[in-house]
Amino acid sequence: MAINSVNNQTKFLEWKEITNEIISAIGDNNSLTTDVKNTLVNAINEVDAHNDDNLAVITDILADIGDITNLTTTVTTNIVQAINGLQGEVTTNAGNISTNATDIGTNSDDIGVIGDLNTTATNLTDAVNEVDSKINPSGSNPYYENFDNGRFSLDSGVTASAWNKGSIFNVHNSSAFASGDKFINDNSDNGGSNGNMGGDALALLAKLVSNGRSEQRYGYEFFISKLTAGGGTGNVINFNSTNYYPQTNTGDMYLGAIGESITWSGYVKNNDVSFDILLGDTNPNITTYIDGALQGSPYELANATGWVHFRQKLLLTQEFKSIFPLISATTGNSSVTQIALSTLYRADVPDIQLGVVK
């Protein structure tokens, strides 16, 4: 209802009617539901204070609820519908939840108590990594070696495309490794079309034939490695009044548990016509076989002997052996030892090979 305005010409009765209109429009203060009723201003201020308090509470509630657009449930329109959707999924998957709970209990039993770990690490991932770092401290372990490392190539098929030294052999006493001849699949020396092999490869093939190999034309390709002696004089072995110096080491890689035996075998040839190569050592924990025959002492390999099959067994008194297998040369002559079909395995028989020869 619009209230009429007054001016200097307004009559008394009009003033009365206008005043009654104002009273009627304002209403009875006693009918206010606020705590304060004496004036409208105070009542409105009370309502405003309540509104401020409610706004703060609503803000806290919204913060606790979070942003509804971040719901990952199927229904994201409101919280109630999202919860109802989850309830439906829980009901549907009740059987699976029961099964999973059983599986979780079984897996917990299989895993065991984390607190019982003897490692420094306190979770399974870090514990496994800790054990791995102790087993494989140098980052190069024959257990992880490419399974064709005996071919001195990283290829896994018949073809050996590039020479690779692998990690079983590392240089020692300033020696050096390089690629030698390669056995060629379908080689031209035996009627094939893939080219002729070098003299060292042909001599090795003749040795393999004498050891029972029947196929000379086809087969997995492999490289021969050439080990050139350096001028270092560490770890001297004196045999027959001659000082020999080891030319390879293992890089201190893990070989096995204390008390186990580890065996290396392969074919070796001395290319130096003036100096012998020493295979083996006087160490009682090292046993040397040449062409299958047990040697009572280290074996001096002359150039005239040609290729021999060299097998060396080591009884481990620690988890690694710095110098193994023992292939030694006299110093300063740059003699060359040819190595082929290298393999490393546990015990004295190749039941668990660490480097496989095809």
BALOBA-1460 file (C-alpha; in Angstrom, 3 decimals):
// residues 358
<rec num="1" residu="m" x="0.000" y="0.000" z="0.000"/>
<rec num="2" residu="a" x="1.416" y="3.370" z="-0.985"/>
<rec num="3" residu="i" x="1.533" y="5.929" z="1.822"/>
<rec num="4" residu="n" x="0.402" y="9.418" z="0.924"/>
<rec num="5" residu="s" x="2.895" y="12.203" z="1.410"/>
<rec num="6" residu="v" x="2.214" y="15.364" z="3.468"/>
<rec num="7" residu="n" x="2.988" y="19.060" z="2.953"/>
<rec num="8" residu="n" x="2.167" y="22.479" z="4.484"/>
<rec num="9" residu="q" x="-1.387" y="22.391" z="3.114"/>
<rec num="10" residu="t" x="-2.205" y="18.923" z="4.514"/>
<rec num="11" residu="k" x="-5.244" y="19.100" z="6.859"/>
<rec num="12" residu="f" x="-5.212" y="17.573" z="10.347"/>
<rec num="13" residu="l" x="-7.574" y="14.734" z="9.492"/>
<rec num="14" residu="e" x="-5.356" y="13.875" z="6.503"/>
<rec num="15" residu="w" x="-2.358" y="13.818" z="8.889"/>
<rec num="16" residu="k" x="-4.286" y="11.418" z="11.094"/>
<rec num="17" residu="e" x="-5.061" y="9.043" z="8.224"/>
<rec num="18" residu="i" x="-1.487" y="9.146" z="6.940"/>
<rec num="19" residu="t" x="-0.103" y="8.460" z="10.449"/>
<rec num="20" residu="n" x="-2.438" y="5.484" z="10.847"/>
<rec num="21" residu="e" x="-1.322" y="4.207" z="7.447"/>
<rec num="22" residu="i" x="2.310" y="4.363" z="8.571"/>
<rec num="23" residu="i" x="1.549" y="2.521" z="11.830"/>
<rec num="24" residu="s" x="-0.359" y="-0.128" z="9.917"/>
<rec num="25" residu="a" x="2.459" y="-0.522" z="7.382"/>
<rec num="26" residu="i" x="5.104" y="-0.885" z="10.091"/>
<rec num="27" residu="g" x="3.127" y="-3.369" z="12.116"/>
<rec num="28" residu="d" x="3.219" y="-4.292" z="15.793"/>
<rec num="29" residu="n" x="6.788" y="-4.466" z="17.196"/>
<rec num="30" residu="n" x="5.603" y="-7.077" z="19.696"/>
<rec num="31" residu="s" x="4.923" y="-9.416" z="16.762"/>
<rec num="32" residu="l" x="8.644" y="-9.448" z="15.817"/>
<rec num="33" residu="t" x="10.267" y="-12.883" z="16.191"/>
<rec num="34" residu="t" x="13.640" y="-11.322" z="16.895"/>
<rec num="35" residu="d" x="14.983" y="-11.166" z="20.427"/>
<rec num="36" residu="v" x="15.174" y="-7.394" z="20.162"/>
<rec num="37" residu="k" x="11.709" y="-5.750" z="19.653"/>
<rec num="38" residu="n" x="12.104" y="-2.193" z="20.922"/>
<rec num="39" residu="t" x="13.022" y="-0.701" z="17.544"/>
<rec num="40" residu="l" x="12.999" y="-1.855" z="13.958"/>
<rec num="41" residu="v" x="16.619" y="-0.835" z="13.512"/>
<rec num="42" residu="n" x="17.770" y="-3.039" z="16.374"/>
<rec num="43" residu="a" x="15.644" y="-5.924" z="15.109"/>
<rec num="44" residu="i" x="17.108" y="-5.598" z="11.590"/>
<rec num="45" residu="n" x="20.644" y="-5.452" z="13.008"/>
<rec num="46" residu="e" x="19.956" y="-8.669" z="14.889"/>
<rec num="47" residu="v" x="18.826" y="-10.385" z="11.681"/>
<rec num="48" residu="d" x="21.920" y="-9.090" z="9.853"/>
<rec num="49" residu="a" x="24.220" y="-10.525" z="12.545"/>
<rec num="50" residu="h" x="22.471" y="-13.921" z="12.256"/>
<rec num="51" residu="n" x="22.937" y="-13.772" z="8.493"/>
<rec num="52" residu="d" x="26.688" y="-13.172" z="8.866"/>
<rec num="53" residu="d" x="26.962" y="-16.167" z="11.225"/>
<rec num="54" residu="n" x="25.008" y="-18.380" z="8.823"/>
<rec num="55" residu="l" x="27.208" y="-17.323" z="5.899"/>
<rec num="56" residu="a" x="30.327" y="-18.395" z="7.819"/>
<rec num="57" residu="v" x="28.758" y="-21.780" z="8.650"/>
<rec num="58" residu="i" x="27.686" y="-22.320" z="5.028"/>
<rec num="59" residu="t" x="31.213" y="-21.494" z="3.833"/>
<rec num="60" residu="d" x="32.682" y="-24.102" z="6.218"/>
<rec num="61" residu="i" x="30.164" y="-26.714" z="5.059"/>
<rec num="62" residu="l" x="30.965" y="-26.079" z="1.410"/>
<rec num="63" residu="a" x="34.678" y="-26.437" z="2.167"/>
<rec num="64" residu="d" x="34.020" y="-29.771" z="3.906"/>
<rec num="65" residu="i" x="31.874" y="-31.018" z="1.019"/>
<rec num="66" residu="g" x="34.396" y="-29.977" z="-1.632"/>
<rec num="67" residu="d" x="33.941" y="-29.158" z="-5.296"/>
<rec num="68" residu="i" x="31.127" y="-31.329" z="-6.630"/>
<rec num="69" residu="t" x="32.624" y="-31.161" z="-10.122"/>
<rec num="70" residu="n" x="35.563" y="-33.222" z="-8.839"/>
<rec num="71" residu="l" x="33.370" y="-36.260" z="-8.116"/>
<rec num="72" residu="t" x="34.674" y="-39.375" z="-9.907"/>
<rec num="73" residu="t" x="31.376" y="-41.218" z="-9.465"/>
<rec num="74" residu="t" x="29.131" y="-41.982" z="-12.418"/>
<rec num="75" residu="v" x="26.588" y="-39.425" z="-11.130"/>
<rec num="76" residu="t" x="28.073" y="-35.971" z="-10.421"/>
<rec num="77" residu="t" x="24.974" y="-33.743" z="-10.236"/>
<rec num="78" residu="n" x="24.637" y="-33.809" z="-6.446"/>
<rec num="79" residu="i" x="26.043" y="-35.575" z="-3.384"/>
<rec num="80" residu="v" x="22.922" y="-37.613" z="-2.597"/>
<rec num="81" residu="q" x="22.693" y="-39.062" z="-6.087"/>
<rec num="82" residu="a" x="26.442" y="-39.778" z="-6.127"/>
<rec num="83" residu="i" x="26.196" y="-41.690" z="-2.829"/>
<rec num="84" residu="n" x="23.143" y="-43.589" z="-4.052"/>
<rec num="85" residu="g" x="25.075" y="-44.524" z="-7.188"/>
<rec num="86" residu="l" x="27.961" y="-45.845" z="-5.094"/>
<rec num="87" residu="q" x="25.536" y="-47.797" z="-2.939"/>
<rec num="88" residu="g" x="24.185" y="-49.475" z="-6.049"/>
<rec num="89" residu="e" x="27.694" y="-50.394" z="-7.192"/>
<rec num="90" residu="v" x="28.593" y="-51.755" z="-3.737"/>
<rec num="91" residu="t" x="25.450" y="-53.881" z="-3.726"/>
<rec num="92" residu="t" x="26.156" y="-55.160" z="-7.235"/>
<rec num="93" residu="n" x="29.795" y="-55.997" z="-6.408"/>
<rec num="94" residu="a" x="29.180" y="-57.373" z="-2.932"/>
<rec num="95" residu="g" x="30.303" y="-60.827" z="-4.015"/>
<rec num="96" residu="n" x="33.487" y="-59.476" z="-5.539"/>
<rec num="97" residu="i" x="34.237" y="-57.423" z="-2.416"/>
<rec num="98" residu="s" x="33.935" y="-60.534" z="-0.295"/>
<rec num="99" residu="t" x="36.262" y="-62.429" z="-2.630"/>
<rec num="100" residu="n" x="38.747" y="-59.574" z="-2.710"/>
<rec num="101" residu="a" x="38.761" y="-59.358" z="1.056"/>
<rec num="102" residu="t" x="39.670" y="-63.049" z="1.209"/>
<rec num="103" residu="d" x="42.399" y="-62.544" z="-1.393"/>
<rec num="104" residu="i" x="43.794" y="-59.574" z="0.529"/>
<rec num="105" residu="g" x="44.015" y="-61.678" z="3.656"/>
<rec num="106" residu="t" x="45.761" y="-64.496" z="1.764"/>
<rec num="107" residu="n" x="48.187" y="-62.085" z="0.113"/>
<rec num="108" residu="s" x="48.985" y="-60.517" z="3.464"/>
<rec num="109" residu="d" x="49.918" y="-63.948" z="4.790"/>
<rec num="110" residu="d" x="52.082" y="-64.598" z="1.725"/>
<rec num="111" residu="i" x="53.822" y="-61.227" z="2.013"/>
<rec num="112" residu="g" x="54.510" y="-61.592" z="5.713"/>
<rec num="113" residu="v" x="55.142" y="-58.939" z="8.327"/>
<rec num="114" residu="i" x="56.955" y="-55.876" z="6.976"/>
<rec num="115" residu="g" x="58.442" y="-55.288" z="10.410"/>
<rec num="116" residu="d" x="60.279" y="-58.618" z="10.176"/>
<rec num="117" residu="l" x="62.446" y="-57.439" z="7.248"/>
<rec num="118" residu="n" x="66.167" y="-57.645" z="8.016"/>
<rec num="119" residu="t" x="66.912" y="-54.915" z="5.487"/>
<rec num="120" residu="t" x="67.405" y="-51.279" z="6.328"/>
<rec num="121" residu="a" x="64.505" y="-50.460" z="4.023"/>
<rec num="122" residu="t" x="61.017" y="-50.621" z="5.551"/>
<rec num="123" residu="n" x="58.885" y="-51.295" z="2.460"/>
<rec num="124" residu="l" x="59.034" y="-54.148" z="-0.039"/>
<rec num="125" residu="t" x="60.162" y="-52.152" z="-3.080"/>
<rec num="126" residu="d" x="63.054" y="-50.486" z="-1.270"/>
<rec num="127" residu="a" x="63.956" y="-53.774" z="0.436"/>
<rec num="128" residu="v" x="64.176" y="-55.625" z="-2.887"/>
<rec num="129" residu="n" x="66.274" y="-52.799" z="-4.343"/>
<rec num="130" residu="e" x="68.552" y="-52.932" z="-1.309"/>
<rec num="131" residu="v" x="69.119" y="-56.658" z="-1.738"/>
<rec num="132" residu="d" x="69.673" y="-56.187" z="-5.482"/>
<rec num="133" residu="s" x="72.312" y="-53.530" z="-4.851"/>
<rec num="134" residu="k" x="74.174" y="-55.934" z="-2.572"/>
<rec num="135" residu="i" x="73.913" y="-58.843" z="-5.004"/>
<rec num="136" residu="n" x="74.838" y="-56.654" z="-7.963"/>
<rec num="137" residu="p" x="77.002" y="-53.855" z="-6.526"/>
<rec num="138" residu="s" x="78.777" y="-52.971" z="-9.747"/>
<rec num="139" residu="g" x="75.616" y="-52.877" z="-11.855"/>
<rec num="140" residu="s" x="77.017" y="-55.690" z="-13.995"/>
<rec num="141" residu="n" x="76.076" y="-59.209" z="-13.034"/>
<rec num="142" residu="p" x="76.453" y="-62.297" z="-15.221"/>
<rec num="143" residu="y" x="73.009" y="-63.395" z="-14.042"/>
<rec num="144" residu="y" x="71.583" y="-60.442" z="-15.975"/>
<rec num="145" residu="e" x="73.949" y="-60.827" z="-18.911"/>
<rec num="146" residu="n" x="72.459" y="-61.077" z="-22.363"/>
<rec num="147" residu="f" x="71.769" y="-64.777" z="-22.876"/>
<rec num="148" residu="d" x="73.929" y="-64.814" z="-26.015"/>
<rec num="149" residu="n" x="76.972" y="-63.224" z="-24.391"/>
<rec num="150" residu="g" x="78.985" y="-66.347" z="-25.241"/>
<rec num="151" residu="r" x="78.781" y="-65.180" z="-28.851"/>
<rec num="152" residu="f" x="80.298" y="-61.788" z="-28.012"/>
<rec num="153" residu="s" x="77.228" y="-60.251" z="-29.604"/>
<rec num="154" residu="l" x="73.951" y="-58.879" z="-28.228"/>
<rec num="155" residu="d" x="71.881" y="-60.423" z="-31.025"/>
<rec num="156" residu="s" x="69.408" y="-63.118" z="-30.060"/>
<rec num="157" residu="g" x="68.807" y="-64.581" z="-33.520"/>
<rec num="158" residu="v" x="71.045" y="-66.547" z="-35.845"/>
<rec num="159" residu="t" x="72.815" y="-63.442" z="-37.147"/>
<rec num="160" residu="a" x="75.469" y="-61.703" z="-35.062"/>
<rec num="161" residu="s" x="75.492" y="-58.186" z="-36.455"/>
<rec num="162" residu="a" x="78.035" y="-56.504" z="-34.168"/>
<rec num="163" residu="w" x="80.768" y="-57.555" z="-31.758"/>
<rec num="164" residu="n" x="80.200" y="-56.844" z="-28.068"/>
<rec num="165" residu="k" x="82.621" y="-57.613" z="-25.262"/>
<rec num="166" residu="g" x="79.920" y="-58.254" z="-22.676"/>
<rec num="167" residu="s" x="80.554" y="-57.813" z="-18.951"/>
<rec num="168" residu="i" x="82.084" y="-61.173" z="-17.981"/>
<rec num="169" residu="f" x="85.460" y="-59.894" z="-19.206"/>
<rec num="170" residu="n" x="87.021" y="-56.588" z="-18.186"/>
<rec num="171" residu="v" x="90.492" y="-55.324" z="-19.018"/>
<rec num="172" residu="h" x="93.286" y="-55.740" z="-16.463"/>
<rec num="173" residu="n" x="96.908" y="-54.621" z="-16.338"/>
<rec num="174" residu="s" x="96.218" y="-52.209" z="-19.227"/>
<rec num="175" residu="s" x="95.047" y="-54.941" z="-21.602"/>
<rec num="176" residu="a" x="92.583" y="-54.260" z="-24.428"/>
<rec num="177" residu="f" x="89.689" y="-56.113" z="-26.069"/>
<rec num="178" residu="a" x="88.731" y="-55.923" z="-29.735"/>
<rec num="179" residu="s" x="86.696" y="-57.836" z="-32.271"/>
<rec num="180" residu="g" x="88.277" y="-60.767" z="-34.079"/>
<rec num="181" residu="d" x="86.976" y="-63.108" z="-36.788"/>
<rec num="182" residu="k" x="83.347" y="-64.173" z="-36.978"/>
<rec num="183" residu="f" x="81.773" y="-67.526" z="-37.671"/>
<rec num="184" residu="i" x="79.398" y="-66.844" z="-40.576"/>
<rec num="185" residu="n" x="76.125" y="-68.682" z="-41.060"/>
<rec num="186" residu="d" x="75.907" y="-70.154" z="-44.594"/>
<rec num="187" residu="n" x="79.576" y="-69.307" z="-45.067"/>
<rec num="188" residu="s" x="81.185" y="-69.506" z="-48.484"/>
<rec num="189" residu="d" x="84.053" y="-71.644" z="-47.128"/>
<rec num="190" residu="n" x="81.621" y="-74.555" z="-46.944"/>
<rec num="191" residu="g" x="79.424" y="-73.952" z="-49.985"/>
<rec num="192" residu="g" x="77.309" y="-71.052" z="-48.747"/>
<rec num="193" residu="s" x="76.763" y="-67.542" z="-50.101"/>
<rec num="194" residu="n" x="77.425" y="-65.232" z="-47.151"/>
<rec num="195" residu="g" x="81.172" y="-64.779" z="-47.556"/>
<rec num="196" residu="n" x="84.414" y="-66.318" z="-46.365"/>
<rec num="197" residu="m" x="85.603" y="-66.482" z="-42.779"/>
<rec num="198" residu="g" x="88.999" y="-65.408" z="-41.416"/>
<rec num="199" residu="g" x="91.808" y="-67.824" z="-40.617"/>
<rec num="200" residu="d" x="91.208" y="-67.794" z="-36.847"/>
<rec num="201" residu="a" x="87.528" y="-68.656" z="-37.338"/>
<rec num="202" residu="l" x="88.411" y="-71.489" z="-39.738"/>
<rec num="203" residu="a" x="90.967" y="-72.909" z="-37.292"/>
<rec num="204" residu="l" x="88.414" y="-72.744" z="-34.486"/>
<rec num="205" residu="l" x="85.795" y="-74.454" z="-36.648"/>
<rec num="206" residu="a" x="88.281" y="-77.266" z="-37.296"/>
<rec num="207" residu="k" x="88.757" y="-77.594" z="-33.521"/>
<rec num="208" residu="l" x="84.997" y="-77.712" z="-32.983"/>
<rec num="209" residu="v" x="84.694" y="-80.421" z="-35.654"/>
<rec num="210" residu="s" x="87.353" y="-82.456" z="-33.832"/>
<rec num="211" residu="n" x="85.233" y="-82.087" z="-30.687"/>
<rec num="212" residu="g" x="82.142" y="-83.483" z="-32.421"/>
<rec num="213" residu="r" x="80.545" y="-80.607" z="-34.330"/>
<rec num="214" residu="s" x="79.140" y="-81.933" z="-37.590"/>
<rec num="215" residu="e" x="77.747" y="-78.749" z="-39.191"/>
<rec num="216" residu="q" x="80.323" y="-76.375" z="-40.706"/>
<rec num="217" residu="r" x="78.238" y="-74.290" z="-43.079"/>
<rec num="218" residu="y" x="75.264" y="-73.276" z="-40.926"/>
<rec num="219" residu="g" x="74.845" y="-72.235" z="-37.321"/>
<rec num="220" residu="y" x="74.437" y="-69.348" z="-34.898"/>
<rec num="221" residu="e" x="76.953" y="-66.689" z="-35.779"/>
<rec num="222" residu="f" x="79.480" y="-65.657" z="-33.127"/>
<rec num="223" residu="f" x="82.497" y="-63.423" z="-32.831"/>
<rec num="224" residu="i" x="85.998" y="-64.179" z="-31.570"/>
<rec num="225" residu="s" x="87.399" y="-61.617" z="-29.121"/>
<rec num="226" residu="k" x="91.029" y="-60.519" z="-29.298"/>
<rec num="227" residu="l" x="92.698" y="-59.799" z="-25.942"/>
<rec num="228" residu="t" x="95.912" y="-57.784" z="-26.300"/>
<rec num="229" residu="a" x="98.204" y="-57.904" z="-23.270"/>
<rec num="230" residu="g" x="99.083" y="-54.643" z="-21.547"/>
<rec num="231" residu="g" x="102.144" y="-53.445" z="-19.684"/>
<rec num="232" residu="g" x="100.710" y="-53.610" z="-16.145"/>
<rec num="233" residu="t" x="102.413" y="-55.742" z="-13.500"/>
<rec num="234" residu="g" x="99.700" y="-56.292" z="-10.904"/>
<rec num="235" residu="n" x="98.821" y="-59.682" z="-9.355"/>
<rec num="236" residu="v" x="101.927" y="-61.418" z="-10.652"/>
<rec num="237" residu="i" x="101.930" y="-65.229" z="-11.003"/>
<rec num="238" residu="n" x="105.403" y="-66.760" z="-11.091"/>
<rec num="239" residu="f" x="105.463" y="-70.101" z="-12.864"/>
<rec num="240" residu="n" x="108.456" y="-71.956" z="-14.320"/>
<rec num="241" residu="s" x="110.657" y="-68.969" z="-13.439"/>
<rec num="242" residu="t" x="108.499" y="-66.657" z="-15.578"/>
<rec num="243" residu="n" x="106.343" y="-63.783" z="-14.343"/>
<rec num="244" residu="y" x="102.858" y="-63.795" z="-15.822"/>
<rec num="245" residu="y" x="100.296" y="-61.043" z="-15.289"/>
<rec num="246" residu="p" x="96.488" y="-61.541" z="-15.465"/>
<rec num="247" residu="q" x="94.863" y="-59.726" z="-18.382"/>
<rec num="248" residu="t" x="91.169" y="-59.908" z="-17.409"/>
<rec num="249" residu="n" x="89.009" y="-59.258" z="-14.353"/>
<rec num="250" residu="t" x="85.343" y="-59.617" z="-13.478"/>
<rec num="251" residu="g" x="84.718" y="-56.089" z="-12.252"/>
<rec num="252" residu="d" x="84.000" y="-57.640" z="-8.827"/>
<rec num="253" residu="m" x="80.578" y="-58.791" z="-10.002"/>
<rec num="254" residu="y" x="78.589" y="-61.207" z="-7.871"/>
<rec num="255" residu="l" x="79.286" y="-64.821" z="-8.826"/>
<rec num="256" residu="g" x="77.534" y="-66.891" z="-6.161"/>
<rec num="257" residu="a" x="77.345" y="-67.822" z="-2.500"/>
<rec num="258" residu="i" x="80.397" y="-68.679" z="-0.426"/>
<rec num="259" residu="g" x="81.109" y="-72.412" z="-0.708"/>
<rec num="260" residu="e" x="79.609" y="-72.718" z="-4.209"/>
<rec num="261" residu="s" x="81.646" y="-73.418" z="-7.309"/>
<rec num="262" residu="i" x="81.571" y="-71.286" z="-10.426"/>
<rec num="263" residu="t" x="82.937" y="-72.419" z="-13.787"/>
<rec num="264" residu="w" x="84.058" y="-70.548" z="-16.883"/>
<rec num="265" residu="s" x="84.717" y="-72.341" z="-20.131"/>
<rec num="266" residu="g" x="85.566" y="-71.353" z="-23.666"/>
<rec num="267" residu="y" x="88.083" y="-71.746" z="-26.467"/>
<rec num="268" residu="v" x="91.448" y="-69.987" z="-26.259"/>
<rec num="269" residu="k" x="94.310" y="-69.554" z="-28.727"/>
<rec num="270" residu="n" x="97.722" y="-67.893" z="-28.326"/>
<rec num="271" residu="n" x="98.577" y="-65.756" z="-31.357"/>
<rec num="272" residu="d" x="102.066" y="-64.832" z="-30.141"/>
<rec num="273" residu="v" x="104.827" y="-67.021" z="-31.596"/>
<rec num="274" residu="s" x="107.424" y="-65.875" z="-29.059"/>
<rec num="275" residu="f" x="105.655" y="-65.974" z="-25.690"/>
<rec num="276" residu="d" x="103.388" y="-68.437" z="-23.941"/>
<rec num="277" residu="i" x="100.005" y="-67.606" z="-22.383"/>
<rec num="278" residu="l" x="99.357" y="-68.911" z="-18.856"/>
<rec num="279" residu="l" x="95.922" y="-70.444" z="-18.195"/>
<rec num="280" residu="g" x="95.022" y="-70.968" z="-14.534"/>
<rec num="281" residu="d" x="96.795" y="-70.396" z="-11.224"/>
<rec num="282" residu="t" x="98.493" y="-72.194" z="-8.360"/>
<rec num="283" residu="n" x="95.574" y="-71.248" z="-6.067"/>
<rec num="284" residu="p" x="94.170" y="-74.541" z="-4.625"/>
<rec num="285" residu="n" x="90.606" y="-73.187" z="-5.024"/>
<rec num="286" residu="i" x="91.062" y="-72.942" z="-8.801"/>
<rec num="287" residu="t" x="90.948" y="-76.047" z="-10.987"/>
<rec num="288" residu="t" x="92.005" y="-75.956" z="-14.640"/>
<rec num="289" residu="y" x="91.022" y="-78.328" z="-17.464"/>
<rec num="290" residu="i" x="92.533" y="-78.209" z="-20.962"/>
<rec num="291" residu="d" x="90.625" y="-80.114" z="-23.645"/>
<rec num="292" residu="g" x="88.807" y="-81.932" z="-20.849"/>
<rec num="293" residu="a" x="91.957" y="-83.047" z="-19.027"/>
<rec num="294" residu="l" x="92.529" y="-81.948" z="-15.429"/>
<rec num="295" residu="q" x="95.759" y="-80.003" z="-15.046"/>
<rec num="296" residu="g" x="97.842" y="-80.396" z="-11.890"/>
<rec num="297" residu="s" x="99.275" y="-76.893" z="-12.373"/>
<rec num="298" residu="p" x="98.699" y="-73.832" z="-14.566"/>
<rec num="299" residu="y" x="98.912" y="-74.530" z="-18.280"/>
<rec num="300" residu="e" x="101.360" y="-72.673" z="-20.522"/>
<rec num="301" residu="l" x="99.723" y="-72.314" z="-23.929"/>
<rec num="302" residu="a" x="102.129" y="-71.993" z="-26.849"/>
<rec num="303" residu="n" x="101.266" y="-70.557" z="-30.229"/>
<rec num="304" residu="a" x="101.945" y="-73.863" z="-31.950"/>
<rec num="305" residu="t" x="99.250" y="-75.612" z="-29.896"/>
<rec num="306" residu="g" x="96.447" y="-73.732" z="-31.616"/>
<rec num="307" residu="w" x="92.946" y="-73.600" z="-30.190"/>
<rec num="308" residu="v" x="92.264" y="-75.398" z="-26.876"/>
<rec num="309" residu="h" x="89.123" y="-75.776" z="-24.819"/>
<rec num="310" residu="f" x="89.866" y="-74.092" z="-21.483"/>
<rec num="311" residu="r" x="87.649" y="-74.742" z="-18.453"/>
<rec num="312" residu="q" x="88.346" y="-73.258" z="-15.048"/>
<rec num="313" residu="k" x="86.416" y="-74.037" z="-11.851"/>
<rec num="314" residu="l" x="86.570" y="-71.709" z="-8.855"/>
<rec num="315" residu="l" x="85.510" y="-72.563" z="-5.305"/>
<rec num="316" residu="l" x="84.097" y="-69.314" z="-3.933"/>
<rec num="317" residu="t" x="85.490" y="-68.104" z="-0.615"/>
<rec num="318" residu="q" x="83.636" y="-64.830" z="-1.100"/>
<rec num="319" residu="e" x="80.713" y="-63.782" z="-3.288"/>
<rec num="320" residu="f" x="82.956" y="-62.311" z="-5.972"/>
<rec num="321" residu="k" x="86.380" y="-62.968" z="-7.460"/>
<rec num="322" residu="s" x="88.271" y="-60.001" z="-8.882"/>
<rec num="323" residu="i" x="90.403" y="-61.956" z="-11.361"/>
<rec num="324" residu="f" x="88.573" y="-64.779" z="-13.089"/>
<rec num="325" residu="p" x="89.021" y="-66.583" z="-15.378"/>
<rec num="326" residu="l" x="92.808" y="-66.419" z="-15.133"/>
<rec num="327" residu="i" x="94.337" y="-65.709" z="-18.540"/>
<rec num="328" residu="s" x="97.820" y="-64.247" z="-18.055"/>
<rec num="329" residu="a" x="100.648" y="-63.028" z="-20.271"/>
<rec num="330" residu="t" x="104.199" y="-61.767" z="-19.855"/>
<rec num="331" residu="t" x="104.417" y="-57.980" z="-19.777"/>
<rec num="332" residu="g" x="105.382" y="-55.551" z="-22.479"/>
<rec num="333" residu="n" x="105.084" y="-57.875" z="-25.486"/>
<rec num="334" residu="s" x="101.549" y="-56.972" z="-26.641"/>
<rec num="335" residu="s" x="100.757" y="-60.642" z="-27.158"/>
<rec num="336" residu="v" x="97.250" y="-61.467" z="-28.399"/>
<rec num="337" residu="t" x="94.986" y="-64.137" z="-26.926"/>
<rec num="338" residu="q" x="91.942" y="-65.209" z="-28.925"/>
<rec num="339" residu="i" x="88.819" y="-66.093" z="-26.903"/>
<rec num="340" residu="a" x="85.639" y="-67.652" z="-28.270"/>
<rec num="341" residu="l" x="82.370" y="-69.232" z="-27.102"/>
<rec num="342" residu="s" x="82.730" y="-67.916" z="-23.559"/>
<rec num="343" residu="t" x="80.292" y="-69.276" z="-21.001"/>
<rec num="344" residu="l" x="79.879" y="-68.989" z="-17.249"/>
<rec num="345" residu="y" x="77.868" y="-71.388" z="-15.103"/>
<rec num="346" residu="r" x="77.418" y="-72.652" z="-11.587"/>
<rec num="347" residu="a" x="79.060" y="-75.762" z="-10.160"/>
<rec num="348" residu="d" x="81.237" y="-78.038" z="-12.270"/>
<rec num="349" residu="v" x="78.620" y="-78.910" z="-14.882"/>
<rec num="350" residu="p" x="76.672" y="-76.510" z="-17.106"/>
<rec num="351" residu="d" x="73.280" y="-77.147" z="-15.467"/>
<rec num="352" residu="i" x="72.608" y="-73.488" z="-14.692"/>
<rec num="353" residu="q" x="74.401" y="-71.440" z="-17.282"/>
<rec num="354" residu="l" x="74.890" y="-67.743" z="-16.820"/>
<rec num="355" residu="g" x="76.071" y="-67.173" z="-20.372"/>
<rec num="356" residu="v" x="74.696" y="-69.539" z="-22.974"/>
<rec num="357" residu="v" x="76.684" y="-70.782" z="-25.955"/>
<rec num="358" residu="k" x="74.572" y="-71.835" z="-28.919"/>
